[in-house]
Amino acid sequence: MGSPNVRHGRRLRIALISVAVVSALLSAGVLGVGWYYSGQLLEPDQARPGHPDTIVGSGDNTVTLAESRITVQPGTWGLVWPGGEARVGRVTDRAAGAVTRELTGTAPPAGTKVRLETSVWTSDPKAALGLDYEDVAVPTELGDMPAWLVPGVARTWVVAVHGRGGTRAESLRITPTLHRAGLPVLAVTYRNDLGAPASPDGLFHLGDTEWRDVEAAVRYALDRGARDVLLYGWSMGGAAVGQFLGRSELAGKAVGAVLDAPVTSWTKTLELQSRNRGVPTQLVPVAELVSDWRADLEFDRFDLVDHPPAHRPPTLLVHGAADGTVPVQGSRDLAEASTRLDWPLTYVEAPAAEHTAAWNVDPTGYERSVTDFLASRTGGS
């Protein structure tokens, strides 16, 4: 049977081994969750949109979709499916789990998987808007990045930077307004975009390296005759613009910026997305740690309130109050801190607008805000 001391020692060893095993399993599980969410954040394939919604039916100039968080959103959106696109407008009916909206174009058959697209159009400036443009290649450290150049007479160029998982078509909504102001618009791609070179590790760096592609675009504009630039960034494009303003030798060439639903803090953004998924926000530091291991990221660097960029040009900041992807509070905090930060900033909040959907909800008001801002920045161009 063995002595009591021997049995006690054996039980203690078993208990200690059990605790070690459970701790290791818990740690592995936590790290596994961190790895999963870092993949959602960093891997380009995870960011590219699919077709999560479904057509229920269509009628005369209307389309009916299964109800979802996005299909009920107000305003004008693109309706995109494999091989086709149309536009939807206001909601005209909502009942029994279905949403009917105004339709411009032809809807696909019932049962087709679709998505509502804030960019509205997925084509090019000529096909979507009738605007002449040039396909150009921006030289970068990784190779040529394709871009659209819509010409203008001004010597201030707009460098338009889309968001994570998006495309340069994101700029099409505001391009007519910029074009009427005489501004050339350079709508760029960056590393890991479809058709553009990949980053060495094949991962997004959330703006931490993408800003160098923005810098290359600014240099391209200057080489083509621009005197200075106005930077326009959506979502992660706003984060890349922020890093450019803080780290580029060309930052002083930016005479202004427009930031639409920008990531002003990746930590706060991850916390919001964790809450949306029902994941404890205590796991956000683990996701950040794993992302740091994978992509060498310093998350504190992205906090524009605590770490504002060295160059802070006059900025128009726009954010939707109903943004479920990037927290509107981050933009509110930046606006509130702008005087202390010596950052000339105009803040416009769009009620009921989802992520980067301020234009979609109120095109007239959005364009007026941009036009007024441009008039204050480029009157002498």
C-alpha positions in Angstrom: 0.0 0.0 0.0 2.9 2.4 0.7 3.3 4.9 3.6 0.9 7.9 4.0 3.8 10.2 3.1 4.5 8.4 -0.2 0.8 8.4 -1.1 0.6 12.1 -0.3 3.7 12.9 -2.4 2.2 10.9 -5.3 -1.1 12.8 -5.1 0.7 16.1 -4.9 2.7 15.3 -8.0 -0.5 14.2 -9.8 -2.2 17.5 -8.8 0.8 19.6 -9.9 0.9 17.8 -13.2 -2.8 18.2 -13.7 -2.6 21.9 -13.0 0.3 22.2 -15.5 -1.6 20.3 -18.1 -4.8 22.3 -17.6 -2.8 25.6 -17.7 -1.1 24.5 -20.9 -4.4 23.6 -22.5 -6.0 26.9 -21.5 -2.9 28.8 -22.7 -3.0 26.9 -26.0 -6.7 27.6 -26.3 -6.3 31.3 -25.6 -3.4 31.5 -28.1 -5.5 29.6 -30.6 -8.2 32.2 -30.3 -5.6 34.9 -30.6 -4.2 33.3 -33.8 -7.7 33.0 -35.3 -8.5 36.6 -34.7 -5.1 37.8 -35.9 -5.8 35.8 -39.1 -9.1 37.6 -39.5 -7.3 40.9 -39.1 -4.1 40.3 -41.1 -4.8 37.8 -43.8 -6.0 39.5 -47.0 -8.3 36.6 -48.0 -10.2 36.9 -44.8 -10.8 40.6 -45.5 -12.2 40.3 -49.0 -16.0 40.5 -49.0 -18.2 37.6 -50.0 -21.9 37.6 -50.8 -23.7 37.1 -47.4 -27.2 38.3 -48.4 -29.9 36.7 -50.5 -32.3 37.9 -53.1 -35.9 36.9 -52.3 -37.6 38.4 -55.3 -37.9 41.5 -57.5 -40.6 43.7 -59.0 -41.0 46.9 -61.1 -37.9 48.9 -60.0 -37.7 47.1 -56.7 -35.8 44.2 -55.2 -36.6 42.2 -52.1 -33.8 40.8 -49.9 -33.7 38.6 -46.8 -33.4 40.9 -43.8 -30.0 41.4 -42.3 -28.1 44.1 -40.4 -26.9 45.5 -43.8 -29.9 45.0 -46.0 -31.9 47.3 -43.8 -29.4 50.1 -43.9 -30.7 53.5 -45.3 -29.4 55.2 -48.4 -28.0 54.3 -51.8 -25.8 51.1 -52.0 -24.4 48.9 -54.7 -26.0 45.5 -55.1 -23.2 43.1 -56.2 -23.3 39.4 -57.1 -20.9 37.2 -59.1 -20.9 38.6 -62.6 -23.3 41.5 -62.1 -24.2 44.6 -60.2 -27.0 47.1 -59.8 -27.9 49.9 -57.3 -30.5 49.9 -54.5 -32.1 52.9 -52.9 -34.4 53.6 -50.0 -36.3 50.9 -48.1 -40.0 50.8 -49.3 -41.2 47.9 -47.3 -40.0 45.6 -44.4 -42.0 42.6 -43.3 -41.7 38.9 -42.4 -38.0 38.9 -42.5 -37.7 40.5 -45.9 -36.7 44.0 -47.0 -37.8 45.7 -50.3 -35.8 48.5 -51.7 -35.8 50.8 -54.8 -33.7 49.3 -57.6 -31.7 50.9 -60.4 -30.8 48.2 -62.9 -31.8 44.6 -63.1 -31.9 42.2 -60.2 -30.7 38.6 -60.4 -33.0 35.7 -59.8 -34.4 34.8 -56.4 -32.0 32.8 -54.4 -28.9 34.6 -55.7 -26.3 35.4 -53.1 -25.4 39.1 -53.1 -23.9 41.8 -51.0 -24.7 45.5 -50.4 -21.6 47.5 -51.3 -20.9 51.0 -49.8 -18.7 51.7 -52.8 -21.9 51.6 -55.0 -19.9 50.9 -58.1 -17.3 48.1 -58.8 -16.2 49.3 -62.2 -13.9 52.2 -63.2 -14.5 56.0 -63.4 -15.5 55.9 -67.1 -18.0 53.0 -66.8 -19.4 54.2 -63.5 -19.4 57.9 -63.9 -18.5 58.8 -67.5 -15.3 60.4 -66.4 -12.1 60.0 -68.5 -9.2 58.5 -66.6 -5.8 56.9 -67.1 -4.6 53.6 -65.9 -1.2 54.3 -64.3 1.4 52.4 -62.4 2.9 53.8 -59.2 6.4 52.6 -58.6 6.9 51.3 -55.0 9.6 49.3 -53.1 7.6 46.2 -53.9 6.9 46.9 -57.6 4.3 48.8 -59.6 1.0 49.4 -57.9 -2.0 50.0 -60.3 -3.9 53.2 -59.9 -6.5 55.4 -61.7 -5.7 59.0 -62.5 -8.7 61.2 -63.2 -7.2 64.4 -64.5 -7.8 67.9 -63.3 -6.5 71.4 -63.7 -5.4 72.1 -60.1 -1.9 71.5 -58.8 -3.2 70.0 -55.6 -3.8 66.3 -56.3 -6.0 64.0 -54.3 -4.4 60.7 -53.3 -7.4 58.4 -52.4 -6.6 55.4 -50.2 -9.3 52.7 -49.8 -9.9 50.6 -46.7 -8.9 47.1 -45.7 -10.3 44.5 -48.1 -11.7 47.2 -50.3 -10.7 48.5 -53.8 -10.0 51.8 -55.4 -13.6 51.9 -56.4 -14.3 53.2 -52.9 -13.2 56.6 -54.2 -15.9 56.7 -57.0 -18.6 58.1 -54.8 -16.7 61.3 -54.1 -14.7 61.5 -57.4 -17.3 63.7 -59.2 -17.2 66.3 -56.4 -13.4 66.3 -56.5 -13.4 66.5 -60.3 -15.8 69.5 -60.3 -13.3 71.3 -57.9 -10.6 70.8 -60.6 -8.6 68.4 -58.5 -6.7 65.4 -60.2 -7.7 62.2 -58.3 -5.1 59.5 -58.0 -7.0 56.4 -56.6 -4.4 54.0 -55.5 -3.9 50.4 -54.6 -1.4 49.1 -52.0 0.4 45.9 -51.1 -1.8 42.7 -51.0 -4.6 44.3 -53.1 -5.7 42.1 -56.0 -3.5 43.0 -59.0 -0.8 44.6 -56.8 2.4 43.1 -55.3 2.1 41.2 -52.1 3.9 42.2 -48.9 6.9 40.0 -48.2 5.0 38.0 -45.5 1.7 38.1 -47.4 -0.1 39.9 -44.5 -1.7 43.2 -44.0 0.2 45.5 -41.6 -2.8 47.7 -40.9 -1.1 50.8 -42.2 2.3 50.2 -40.6 3.9 49.4 -44.0 1.1 50.4 -46.3 1.9 54.0 -45.6 5.0 53.6 -47.7 2.8 52.8 -50.7 0.9 56.0 -50.0 4.3 57.8 -49.9 5.1 56.3 -53.3 1.8 57.6 -54.6 2.5 61.1 -53.3 6.0 61.0 -54.9 4.4 59.9 -58.2 2.0 62.9 -58.0 4.8 65.3 -57.3 6.8 63.9 -60.2 3.8 64.3 -62.5 3.5 68.0 -61.7 1.6 68.2 -58.4 2.6 71.1 -56.1 1.1 69.4 -53.0 -1.5 66.8 -52.1 -4.7 66.2 -50.2 -5.0 62.8 -48.7 -8.3 61.0 -48.6 -8.5 57.8 -46.6 -11.4 55.4 -45.7 -11.2 53.0 -42.7 -7.7 51.4 -42.7 -6.8 53.8 -45.5 -7.2 56.5 -42.8 -4.8 54.5 -40.6 -2.3 54.4 -43.5 -2.7 58.2 -44.0 -2.1 58.8 -40.3 1.1 56.8 -40.5 2.2 58.7 -43.6 1.7 62.0 -41.8 3.7 60.8 -38.9 6.6 59.0 -40.6 7.0 60.1 -44.2 9.6 62.6 -45.3 7.0 63.9 -47.8 4.3 64.5 -45.1 4.8 68.2 -45.4 3.4 68.1 -48.9 0.0 67.2 -47.5 -2.1 70.5 -47.4 -5.1 68.7 -46.0 -6.7 65.3 -45.3 -10.2 63.8 -45.4 -10.7 60.8 -43.2 -13.9 58.8 -43.6 -14.6 56.4 -40.7 -10.8 56.1 -40.0 -9.2 53.6 -37.7 -7.8 56.0 -35.1 -7.0 53.2 -32.7 -6.7 49.5 -33.7 -7.1 48.5 -30.0 -10.5 50.2 -29.7 -11.5 48.8 -33.1 -10.7 45.2 -32.0 -12.6 45.7 -28.8 -15.7 46.7 -30.7 -15.4 43.8 -33.1 -14.9 41.4 -30.1 -18.1 42.7 -28.5 -19.9 42.3 -31.8 -18.8 38.6 -31.9 -19.5 37.9 -28.3 -15.8 37.4 -27.6 -14.5 38.8 -24.2 -12.5 42.0 -24.8 -9.9 40.6 -22.4 -8.7 38.5 -25.4 -7.9 41.6 -27.5 -4.3 41.9 -26.0 -3.8 38.2 -27.0 -4.8 38.9 -30.5 -2.5 42.0 -30.5 0.3 39.9 -29.2 -0.1 37.2 -31.8 -0.4 39.9 -34.5 2.8 41.4 -33.3 4.5 38.1 -33.5 3.2 37.5 -37.0 3.6 41.0 -38.5 5.9 43.0 -36.1 3.2 45.5 -35.2 3.2 48.2 -32.5 -0.5 48.8 -31.8 0.1 51.9 -29.6 1.6 53.6 -32.7 -1.8 53.7 -34.3 -3.6 55.6 -31.5 -3.9 59.1 -33.1 -5.0 60.7 -29.8 -2.1 59.4 -27.7 0.4 59.4 -30.6 -0.6 62.1 -33.1 1.3 62.4 -36.3 4.2 64.9 -36.5 2.4 66.7 -39.4 -1.2 67.6 -38.7 -2.7 69.4 -41.7 -6.3 70.7 -41.7 -8.5 67.6 -41.7 -12.1 66.8 -42.4 -13.2 63.9 -40.2 -16.4 62.1 -41.1 -17.9 59.1 -39.2 -21.2 57.3 -39.1 -23.0 57.2 -35.7 -24.1 53.6 -36.4 -20.7 52.2 -37.4 -20.4 48.6 -36.3 -16.9 48.0 -37.6 -14.8 51.0 -36.5 -16.0 52.7 -33.3 -17.3 56.2 -33.9 -16.1 57.1 -30.4 -12.5 57.0 -31.7 -13.3 59.9 -34.1 -15.3 61.7 -31.4 -12.2 61.4 -29.1 -9.9 62.7 -31.8 -12.2 65.7 -32.5 -12.4 66.5 -28.8 -8.6 66.3 -28.5 -7.9 68.3 -31.7 -7.4 71.7 -30.0 -5.0 70.2 -27.5 -3.2 68.4 -30.3 -2.9 71.6 -32.4 -4.7 69.7 -35.2 -7.1 71.9 -37.2 -10.0 69.4 -37.5 -13.6 69.7 -38.7 -15.8 66.8 -37.5 -19.0 65.7 -39.2 -21.0 62.8 -37.7 -23.6 61.1 -39.9 -26.6 59.8 -38.0 -27.7 56.2 -38.9 -24.7 55.7 -41.1 -22.9 52.3 -41.0 -19.1 51.9 -41.7 -17.9 54.3 -44.5 -21.6 54.8 -45.4 -21.9 58.5 -44.6 -22.1 59.4 -48.3 -24.6 56.6 -48.9 -27.0 57.9 -46.3 -26.8 61.6 -47.3 -24.8 62.2 -50.5 -25.8 65.9 -50.7 -24.8 66.7 -47.2 -21.6 64.7 -47.5 -20.6 66.3 -50.7 -21.4 69.8 -49.3 -19.1 69.1 -46.3 -16.3 68.0 -48.7 -16.8 71.0 -51.0 -16.7 73.5 -48.1 -13.5 71.9 -46.8 -11.9 71.9 -50.3 -12.8 75.6 -50.7 -10.9 76.4 -47.5 -7.9 74.4 -48.6 -7.4 74.7 -52.3 -8.7 78.2 -53.3 -5.3 79.2 -54.6 -4.6 76.0 -56.5 
